[in-house]
Amino acid sequence: MVWDNWLSSVPIPSGIAGTWTTDDGQYAGRSCWLNQKAVAFQNGVETDQFSVHDVKWVKARQVADTLFLSVDYVQDGNPITLAIAYRDVARPEIHFVNQPGVRWWRTGNAPVIAK
């Protein structure tokens, strides 16, 4: 079964909203987080070194046991699309579509950002 919602922005699903960490060698000890308003990437070794970007649009597509999200945001004036694949398995995981071998696991909630 394939479900598409490409015509309007959708909320980031509660299972995906949160803080995600990986143990992959290249990114070991780094985190990223997503909530309804922003996406952030840890860009240094300190846990408070994040680049935070406002979410502009979210699209979702369910294919079998994987939910694909396209999260649009702006970085340095340039539009960016973050493509995420989410699997709700025993230990829920995401991976960025451009890095399929790097798995990220949810480690907590995302910060609340008021704007």
N, C-alpha and C positions, 0 to 999 in steps of 0.2 A: 504494500500500500504506500502510495506517495501522497503527501499532503503539502500543499504550497500555500504560502501567504506572502506573495510578492507585491501586492498592490498597496498595502498600507503598513505602516510601522507597527510592530507588535512589542509588547513588554518583554524584557529579558526574563525567561522562565526562572522561577525561584530556585530550581535545581542548579542553574548555571550561575546565578548571581552569587558572588562570594569571592573569597580569596583562594587562589590556586597556587600550588607549589610543585616543583619537579625535583627529582634526584638525578636527572640527566647531567652528565659531566659538564657540558657546556653551560648549562643554566643552573647547576646544583646550588641550592640555597637561595635561589631567586624566587620571587613571587609576582603574580599579576592579580588584579581583581577587576570585577565587573559589577556594576549595579545599574539601576534604571537610568541614571543620569551620566555615568562616566565609565571609562575604561582606563586602567593604569598599569604601567609596567615598571618593575623595579629596575632602575638603571645604574645601580651602584651596589657595593657590598653592604652598605648600611641599610637596615630595614626601613628607614624613612626616606630613602632616595628613590622617588617615584616620579615618572612623567605621567601627568593626569590629563585626559582628553575628554571633552564633552561628547556624549553619544548623540548623533544626529538622526539616525534611522536604524531600525533593526528588522531584518527579514528572516523568516524561518521556513525550513522544509524538513519534514520527517521522511526518512527512507529506512524502512525496516526498523532496526533497533538503534538507529543513529539520528539525532536531531542536528541538522546543519543550520548554523546561524551566520548571517552576514551582518556585522556591526559596523556601521559607517561613522567615522569621526574625522576631525580635522587636526592635522599636526603641522605646525609652522606654515599655516595657510594652505596646505595641500590636502585634498580629500584622500582618505585612506579607508579601505575596507578590510576589516579583520574577519577572516573566515574561520569559524570554529566548528568542530565536530564533537558532539557530546553523546556519551553513552551512559545510561543509567543502569549500571551493572552493580555487582556486590560492593565494589569500591568505585563509585562514579568517577569518570575521567573525561577530560577534554584533551584535544590536541588541535593545534593550529593546522589548517589544511596544507599550508606551505611547509610544515615540518611534521609529517605524519609519524615519524619515529619517536618524537618527544611527547611523552604522556605527562599530564598535569593532574594532580589530585586536589580535591577541595579540602582546605585546612581551616576554614572558618568563614565568618560573614565578611562582607565588604563594608568599608566605612560608609557612613551616611554623609552625603554631601548636600548642603543646603545652598541654593543659589537664588 
